[in-house]
């Protein structure tokens, strides 16, 4: 791998993601994510997925304690403003979902890992608001202009 590349960027290029809820950036900074489900056991398809960005995440510690998982991508769709791409899918375990924002050159801007969201299988846009659907038909709406997701 290229020297000077962070752990998160190396993992992403290798097709892997950290195995702990978090919003990870290629410079090895991160924020905690709080995603309370619905996961595979949620009985009501079509419901919103709770999503909250928290405080600073110690990325090195998260990788040491929780290890990594393989990425299983389901989609990569251009952003409506042409500035890059959104990728989404799951991990090796059926309950894990991930979303990644990529720059125009497909380099990683951030990856959000959610242990209980289930894999994301599609996205539609309402301006710069992205509405993601998981494999149970549940919805996660994110404003991609907020500072944490920009």
C-alpha positions in Angstrom: 0.0 0.0 0.0 1.0 3.6 -0.5 3.0 5.2 2.3 1.3 7.9 4.2 -2.1 6.3 3.7 -4.2 6.0 6.9 -5.6 2.8 8.3 -9.2 3.5 7.2 -8.1 4.3 3.7 -5.9 1.1 3.5 -8.9 -0.9 4.7 -11.3 0.7 2.2 -8.8 0.0 -0.7 -8.6 -3.6 0.5 -12.4 -4.0 0.5 -12.7 -3.9 4.3 -14.4 -1.7 6.9 -14.1 -1.4 10.7 -16.5 -3.6 12.6 -17.8 -0.9 15.0 -20.5 1.7 14.5 -18.8 4.9 13.4 -18.3 7.5 10.7 -14.7 6.9 9.5 -12.5 9.3 7.4 -9.4 8.4 5.4 -7.2 10.5 7.7 -8.1 8.1 10.6 -10.5 10.5 12.4 -14.0 9.4 13.2 -17.2 10.1 14.9 -19.4 7.8 16.9 -22.7 6.7 15.3 -25.7 5.7 17.2 -28.0 3.5 15.0 -30.6 1.8 17.2 -31.8 -0.7 14.6 -34.0 -1.8 13.1 -31.7 -4.6 12.0 -32.8 -8.0 10.8 -35.4 -8.4 13.6 -37.4 -5.2 12.9 -41.0 -6.3 12.2 -42.1 -3.2 10.3 -40.5 -2.8 6.9 -40.6 0.7 5.5 -39.8 2.4 8.9 -37.2 5.0 9.4 -33.8 3.9 10.7 -32.7 6.0 13.7 -29.3 7.7 13.0 -27.4 10.1 15.3 -23.8 11.3 15.0 -22.0 11.5 18.3 -18.7 12.5 19.7 -15.1 11.8 18.6 -14.3 8.1 17.9 -10.9 6.7 18.7 -10.3 4.9 15.3 -7.2 3.0 16.3 -8.8 1.7 19.4 -12.0 0.7 17.5 -9.9 -1.2 15.0 -8.0 -3.0 17.8 -11.0 -4.0 19.8 -13.6 -4.7 17.0 -11.4 -5.8 14.1 -12.6 -5.5 10.4 -15.1 -7.0 8.0 -15.3 -7.4 4.3 -17.3 -5.0 2.2 -20.2 -6.4 0.1 -21.2 -3.4 -2.1 -24.8 -3.3 -3.5 -24.7 0.1 -5.3 -22.5 3.0 -6.3 -24.5 6.0 -7.6 -23.4 9.5 -8.6 -24.3 12.4 -6.3 -26.9 14.7 -7.9 -24.4 17.7 -7.9 -21.8 15.6 -9.7 -19.2 16.0 -6.9 -18.8 12.3 -6.3 -20.6 9.0 -5.5 -22.5 7.3 -2.8 -21.8 3.6 -2.2 -23.7 1.3 0.0 -24.0 -2.3 1.0 -23.2 -4.7 3.8 -20.5 -6.7 5.4 -19.8 -10.4 5.8 -22.4 -10.7 8.6 -26.0 -10.1 7.5 -26.8 -7.4 10.0 -24.1 -4.9 9.0 -24.7 -2.0 6.7 -22.4 0.6 5.3 -22.6 3.8 3.4 -19.6 5.5 1.8 -19.3 9.0 0.2 -16.6 9.0 -2.5 -15.1 12.0 -4.2 -15.3 12.4 -8.0 -12.1 10.4 -8.4 -13.7 7.6 -6.3 -11.4 8.2 -3.3 -13.0 7.8 0.1 -14.4 10.8 1.8 -16.1 8.9 4.6 -17.6 5.5 5.4 -20.4 5.0 7.9 -20.5 1.5 9.4 -23.7 0.4 11.2 -23.7 -2.9 12.9 -27.5 -3.3 13.2 -28.8 -1.5 10.1 -28.8 -4.4 7.7 -27.2 -4.0 4.3 -28.2 -0.9 2.2 -29.4 -1.9 -1.3 -30.4 1.4 -2.9 -30.5 5.2 -2.7 -32.7 8.0 -4.2 -32.1 11.7 -3.9 -34.2 14.6 -2.9 -31.7 17.4 -3.8 -28.7 16.7 -1.6 -30.8 14.6 0.8 -30.2 10.9 0.3 -32.8 8.3 1.1 -31.2 4.9 1.6 -33.1 1.7 1.7 -31.9 -1.4 3.4 -32.7 -5.0 2.5 -35.8 -5.0 4.8 -37.2 -1.9 3.1 -36.4 0.4 6.0 -35.3 4.0 5.2 -32.4 6.1 6.3 -32.5 9.8 5.2 -29.3 11.8 5.4 -28.7 15.5 4.6 -25.3 15.3 2.7 -24.7 19.0 3.2 -24.4 18.7 7.0 -20.7 19.3 8.1 -20.3 15.7 9.4 -21.4 14.2 6.0 -20.1 16.8 3.6 
